[in-house]
C-alpha cells in the first residue's frame, strides 16, 4: 500500500485555510489543521472526518510565535505519512514592534535547512516588496522554485485565479 501524504495548513480554522484543508483532504491528503482558534480548528477537523477523510487538530497556535508553531508541528504524527505539503494561510497583522519583527525573521541557515521542494509565489505589484525579494528567498532554499504572477498585488489567488491555481496544481501534482 502506498504511504499517504500529509499536508499541514496554518490558518485552517476559517476562510481560505479552511477551504484549502477541505480541498486537500478531498484530494487524498491527511490534513493537519493549525489555527489560533481551537474551536474552529476542531470544527474543521470534524467536518473533514465526517466526510470520510483524515485530519488532526492543532488549535491555539499563534503563527507569530515560532516556538508555538514548532511545538504544534511536533504533535503531527509521522503516520499516516510524512508532511509533504505546507500551506501558510494564517493571517497576521504586520508586526509593528522591532522585537516582533526580529523574532519573525528567518535566517539564511534556517532557509538552508528547508530541504523539501518549496514554491515561492510572488506578484508583480506586491505591496510588501519587490519581486526580487521573493526570488532571493527562493534562491536561498535548497529546493526553492520561484514563480511570478503578473498584474496582481497581494491576492493572486483572486486577482489571477486561473494562473495561480495552475501553478499550485502543477507543483503539488509533481508529488513533491
N, C-alpha and C positions, 0 to 999 in steps of 0.2 A: 504494500500500500504506500502511496506517495505521502510524504510528510506534508502536513497542512501548513500554509503560510499564515503568519500573524501580522496584523497591522496595528500600529499604535496611533491613536487620534487624540491630539490635545484639543481642548475646546469642544469635545464630543458630546457635551451635555445639551447643546442647543445650537440653533442656527445652521450655518454651513457645516460645522463639525459634526453635528447630529446627522445631517443628510449624508455626509461622506461616510460616517460609520455604518449607516444602514446600507449604503451602496456597496461598500467593501464587503460587508457580511453577505449580501446577496450575491456578490461575485466570488464567494467561496473563502474569504479570509476569516480567520478568527480575529476578533477585534478587541483590543484593549482600549477602553474609553477613559480618558483623563479629563477632568474638568474641575473647576473651583467649587462648583455646586454639587455636593454629594447626592442630593435628592434627584436632580435631573440626570446625573450620571447613572444612578440605579435605575431610573425610569427608562433610559435609552437601552441599557443592558437588558431589562425585562422585555422591551419591545423586540429587540433583536432575537433573544432566545425564544420568545413566543412565536416568532416567525420560523423557528426551526434552525436557527444559526447559532454560532458560538460567540460569546462575548464575556468580558470580565470588566469590573468597575474599579477605577482608582479615583475616587472622588475626594474633594477637599485639597486639590493640588493647585498651588499658586505657581504658574509658569514663570513668574518673575523671580522666583526663588530656586536657584539651581539645585541646591541640596534637596529641596522638596521634590523636584522633578526626578532627580537621581534615585531618591528613596522610592518613589512611585514606580519607576521603571523596574527596580529590583523586585517588585511584587508581581511582575508579569512572569508567569511560569514559562519554562522552556518548552512545555508541551501545550498545545498540540503541535507547535512548530516554532522555528525561530522568527523573530521580528524582522520582516523583510521590507516593511513599508512604514514610513513615519509621515503623518500629515499634521503639520502645525497649523491649527485653525483657531487657537486660543487668541482672543482679542485682549490686548492690554493697552492701557493709555501710555503714551510715550512718557518714560520716566523723566521727571524734572530735576531731581536732586543729583548732584555729581556722584554721590555714593552709590545710588541705584544704577546710574549709567555705567560706572566702573564695574559693579557686580555683574552686569549683564553682558559685558564684553566677552568675546570668545577669542582665545589666544591662537596664534599660529600652531602651537603644539596641540591644542585641543582639536583644531580643524584637521591637522595631520593624522590624528588618531581615529577619525571617522573614515573607515575603510570601505564601508558599504557604498555602492553606487548612489550618488546623490544628485538630484536635479535642482538647479537653481534657476527659477524663472524670474525674469526682471521685465520691466516695461520701459518703453521709450520716454514716457512722461511721468515716471515715478516721482512723487513729491518728496520721498525720503532720501533720494540721492540719485546720482547719475548711473547709467548702465555699467560703467566701469567698476563701480563698487560691487555689483553682482558678479561681473566677470572675474574680478580679483578674488572674490570668495570662492568661486567655482575652481579657479586655478590653484588655490591653496588646499583643496580637498583632493586626496589621492585618486578618487574615482568620481570627481566632480564633472558635471556636464552643465553648460550654460545655454539657456535659450532666451532670446529677446523677443518680446511681443510688442510690435509697433502700434502706434495710435491708441495706447492705453495708459492709464495712470495707475492708481492704487488698486483697482479691482479688475484685473484682466479676465477673471472667471466670468464677469458680467459684461465688460466692455468689448471683449473679443472672445466670446464664449466658444465658438467652434474651434478656433485656433488653440485656445487654452486646453479644451477637452481633448483635442487631437494630440497635443504634446504629452499631456498626462497619460492618456491611454497607451500611446506608443511606448513611453518609459515603463509604465507598470506592466504592460504586455510582454516586455522582454523577460519577465520573470525574475527581475533583479531583487 
